[in-house]
Amino acid sequence: MRTLSLICLMLFAFSANVHSQLTVSLAEGENYVSINRILVDDYWLEDEERGPDVILMFDQIVDDLFQIRDQHGDFYYPEYDFNRISHWDITECYIVIVTDDVEVSWDGELIPSDSDIPVNSEEIVLPYYPEYELEATAPDFYVLSPVIDRVVFAKDHTGNFMAPEFEFSNMDPWVSGHGYFVKFEFEDDFAFNYPEEREFEPVERVYGTHWEHTGATCYNMSVLIAEIDGIEPGEGDQIAAFDRNDQLVGVGEVWDSMCGISITLPQMGDEYQLRYWSGEHEIELEIESEYRHGSDCYEENSLAILSASVDYNSIKISNFANDFNIFQAYPNPFNSTTTISFGLDKSAPARLTLYDLSGREAMTLFEGYKQAGCHTATLTAGDLGSGLYFVRLDAGGFSQSRKVILVR
């Protein structure tokens, strides 16, 4: 396996004489950026042989450029005309921070897509050399398949990530112009090569709309909720993280019964709370004390795998003061007891009743006068047999029913 060197790449590029333009879309905030071309002379200083100059490279967007950071702690700060990055190393990736959505373009000769990338630490931001896209979905994780047995997790600058051990990924296909953070089970130095192009079907995912996604950073924490006791989450349901001041700090959607969230908090070790949205309920979740991997407190560039359970004492129902509604039971299906919440838009006599599939009344859960607002009732199965039932709410001349499933 040959080692990647700038001289070898230059010899290849100029001998192949393949000249093309790379255009990269940068989102406001932090972006992982890599180059898969040997750039033309316009971006090089006369006495520099190691790589192009970052000031020349980004002069085209300097008005929207806040900062560029490399992986060694050096940075370029154009507002103060300060630069400690000697050159752009094409074997590495950089964090580019912009103040608006912009595009940047460079001309150069393509680097071979299978060129060696040296990996000499357990955490690295990989540059992406192929011109073609490679899928990052579970369970193949094809983009990292040559070294997947070494990968702990990987993420992009949007906060999407993969966790191969748990067969989870919400990552989009990897694309040229961007870079990707990877944490390895590292023993010694090795070289990584991207696999060949192959056809794949794009994954169509459902995105929730209750919470708006927060801007991720390149230092976020990746949290995978692998299981929720008391809920059977549906595709596109959302789970959000909140800090101690009840500020939204991360949102994710449920895919394949799991949910990945990118969380960013001000301080290392800060705690966060989780809430689940099913389309009707905003429900507090309790993080189980024995998490599966990582920490339940904020750590930059880390992965946490955890289980959660419903906190039935803090169910929040949006707009309950304006709606007559019976909400979904939790858990559902259930095998002994389940909690049913309902809302009244005005004070009235109310009756909550359980019916079997034939329409026979099986149980009265509540009957009496209720104030406007949110209320809960507990359904205890007792001697009821397994099967489908209906919970019906009657109040103020209105009625509504919900399905519940009893599993013995």
N, C-alpha and C positions, 0 to 999 in steps of 0.2 A: 504494500500500500504506500503510495507516494505521499510525501508531505507537501502541503500547500505552501507555496512561496510566491511572493509578488512577482519576482523575475520570471518564474515558470509561467504564471498566468499571463504576463505581458507578452512573452514569446508566443504562447498559444494564440492570444487575441489578435496580435498583429499579423501572425502568419495566416490565420483564418480570415482576417480582414472583414469581419462581420461588424458593421457599424449600425447602431440603432439607438433609439431613445428610451429611457426608463422614466416613466411618470408615476409619482407616488402621491396619493391623496392623504393629507394629514388632517386629523380631527383636532379641534380646539382642545388644548391640554397636552398630555404626554403621549408620545408615540415611539414605539420601537422601530428604528429605521435601519435597513441594511442595503448594500449596493451589490448587484450581481453583474457589474460591468467594470472594465478597466477604462476609466474616464479619459476623454480627450485632453490634449495639452492645455486647453483653456483653463482647466481647474487645478493645474499644477504650478508650483513655484519653480523658478529656474534652477535653484540649487537643491531641490527636494527630490529624492529618488525613492522614498519609502511609500508615498501615497499622496493623493490630492489634498489641497488645502481647504479646510472647512469654511473659511471666510469666503473664498471664491465660490465654493459649491453652493452656499446659501445666500449669496448676495441678492439673488432674484426674489427672495421673500423676507429680506432683512427687516422690513417694517412690521411683519407679523411674527418674527422670530424672537422668543424670549430667552431660550437657553438651549445648549447642546451639552450633553454629558456623555463621557465614555465610561467603560467598565472599570477604570482605574482611579476614579475620583477627580479627574481633570474635567474642565468645562470651558465653554465659550459663551460669553455674556455680551452680546452686541451692544446693548444700551450703554454699557460703560467701556466699550472698546477693549474688552479684556478677553484674552484667549490663552489657554494653557494646553490645548490639544494640538500637538505638533503636526499631525497629519491624520487623514481618514484611513484606517486599517480595514481593508475589505474582508479580512477574516473575522471581523468583529461586528457588533451591532451597537447602535448609539440611541440614547434617549433624546428625542427632539421635542421641545416644548414650544407650541405656537399659541398665539392669542386669538386665532380665528381659524375656521376651516380653509385650508389652502392646498394648492398643488405645487409640487416642485418637480423639475425635469432635468435630466442629465443625458448627455450623449457619450457613447463609449462602445467598446467591443465586449461581447458576451463572455462571461466566465463559464467554463464547462459546468453543467448542472450537477455532475457527480464529483466535483472537486473535493479533496479532503478538507475537513474543518477540524482543527485541533481542539480537543477537549482536555483541559488540564486542571479542572476543578469540579466540585460537585454541583455548583451553580454557574450557569453560563447562559447568555442570550445569543442564540444561534442566528447567524445571517442566513438568508434564504436565497440560494443560487438559481434554482430552476425557473425558467420562464413559464412553465405550466403549473397548474394548481395540483396540490396533493391533499387528499382527504384526511381528516384527523378524527373521524368518528370511531366509536366503539363498535365491535370489539377488536377490529384489526389495527387501528391507529397507524394506518399505512405510512403516513409521512415519517414516522419515527420507527418503523418496523425493523430496520437493521439493528437497532439498539434498544428495542422496546423492553427487553428484560432488565435493562439498567435504569429505566425511567421511573422516577417517583411521581412526578407530575410535570405538566407543561402548561403555559398560559400565554395569551396574547395581551396587547396593551388595552383591550376593551374589557378585560376581566374574565373572558371565557377560558375554560381550562379542561384538561384531561387528567384522569386519575386511573391509569391502566390496571392497577391491582383490583380496583372496584368496578372495572368495566364501565366507566362513565366518561363521557365527553360531551360538552356543548360547544365545542370549537367549530368555527367555519373552516373551509379548506385554507391551507396556507398559500400565500401569494407573494410574488416578488415585490421587493421594495420594503417589506416589513421584516421584523425580527421576532424571535419567540424565546421566552424564558423557559429553560428546562432545568429541573433538578434531577441529578443522577445519583444512583448508588455508586459512588466513585471509589475505585481501588487504585487505579494507576492511569496515566495518560493514555489516550487512544484517539483515533481519528474517526470522524463520522462522515458518511456519504449519503446524500439523498437518493431514494430509490427511483426507478424508472417511472415514466408517466404511464398511467393506466386510466381507463374510462371508469366513471362512477356516476351514480345518480345523486343529484343534490338532495339533501335532507330538507324536507318541509316541516318547519316547526311552528307551533302555536305560541304566540306571545300575548301575555296578559296586559291589561290596560289600567288596572286599578292603581298601581304604583308606577311612577315614571322612573326609568333607570337613571341612576346617579352616574356622574362622570368617574370612570375608573382611573386609577393611577398605575404606573409601572411598578409600584411597591405594594400593591394591595395584598390582602390575605384571601386565599381561595378556601371556601367552606362548602363542603358537600354534605347535605342532609340526606342520608341514605335511607332513613326510615322514620315515619311518624306514627307513633302509637295512638290509635283512636281516629285516624283519618285514612281513607283511601284516596290519595290525591289524584286528580285528573290532569291530562295533558294541558299545559298552558296555565294551570293554577299557579299563583305567585306566592313566594315566601320572601319576606323583607327583613332586613336587620336594622335595628335602631340603637343609637347610643344612649347613655344615661340621661341625656337631655331630651330624649324622645325625638331626635333628629334622624331622618332616614340616611343610612350609610351604606346600603347595598340592596339589590333586588335580583331575584332569579326566577326562572320558570321551571315548572315540573316537566321533565322528560323521562320516560321509562321509569316512572314512579320515584325518581330521585330529583333533587334540585341543587344546582350549583350557584353559589352567590359569591360575588367579588365584594369584599368589605374593606373600607378604608377608614381608619380612626386616627385621631391626633396623636395618641400616645401608645407606645408599646405596653401591653398588659391590660389595656382597657377592656372592660366587659361590654358585651352587646346582648340585645334581646331579639328574639325572632317572633314574627307574626305570619300567619297563614291567611290567604284570601282565596275563597272558593267560588266567588261570584256573588255571594250573599253575606258571608261572614268575614269579619276580621278577628282572628282568634290568636290569643297569646299562646306561644309554644314554650315548653320547658325543655332545656337542654339536659339530656340524661347525664348523670354524674360520671358514668363510665363511658367516655367517648372512645371511638375505635382507633383514632389516629390523630396525633397532633394535640393542639391545645384548644380550650374553649375560650381563651382570651386572645386579643389581637396581637399578631406577630407578622411583621412585614415578610413578603415573599415566602409564606408558609402555606401548608395545606392542612386542613382539619377535616376529618371524617367523623360525623357524629349522628346520633339518633336523638329524636325529640318526641315529646308527647304533648297532648292537648292540655292546656290549663283551663279546665271547665269553669273556674271561678272568675275568669276575666274575659268571657266572650264579649266581643264588641260587635254590635250590629249597626251598620250604617243606615242613617235615615229612618230608624225605627219609629221616631216620633211622628213621622208623616205617612207611615205605611201600615196597613193591615196585612199581616203576613205570618205564615208559619214557616220557620226556617228548617233547613236540613238537620236531621238528628246526628249526633256524634257520640259514640262511633256508629257507623252504619255501613255494612251489616254489624250486628251485635250478637252476643251469646248469653247475656244475663241482664245487663242494664244499659240504657242509653239516655242521653240528655237531649231534650227537645226545647228549643227556644222559639218564642213567638212574640210578635209585636202588635200593639193596638194603637190606632191613630187617635182614639178617644176612649174615655172611661166607659165601661159597659159590662153587663153580665156576659160571662164567657164560659164556654164548655169545650174541653179538649178530650177527644174520644178516640179509642183505637178500634178499628174494624178489620175483620179478616177478609180474605179474597172473595168470599161469597156475599159480603155486605153485612154480615152479622156483627153486632156490637160485641166486642170481646172485653173491653175494659174502659172505664172512665178515669182519665188521668187527672182532670181538674174540672170543677164546676163551682162557679161563684162570681162575685163582682171583682173586676180588675181595673186599676187605674191605667191611663194611657202610658205607653212606654214598652220596655222590654221585660219579658218574663221567661222563666224556665220551669220545666217539669221533668221529673224522672220517670221513665218507663221501666218497670221491673217485670221481666218475662214471666216469672213464677212457673205455672204449669203449662204455659202456652207451647204449642208445637212449632217446629221449624217451618219457615215459609214467609211469604210476602204479606205484609199488613199495611193498612193505611191509617195515618194519624190525621184526624179532622178537627179543625178549629172553627167554632161557631161563635160569633159575637157581633152585636150591633146590626143584625140583619144580613151579615155576610158570612160566607164559609169558604174554607180552603183546605186542601188535603196534601199530604206528603207521604211517599212510600218509605217504609222501613222493612228491613229484612232480618229475621231472626234465624240464627244458625246455631244449632245445638252441637 
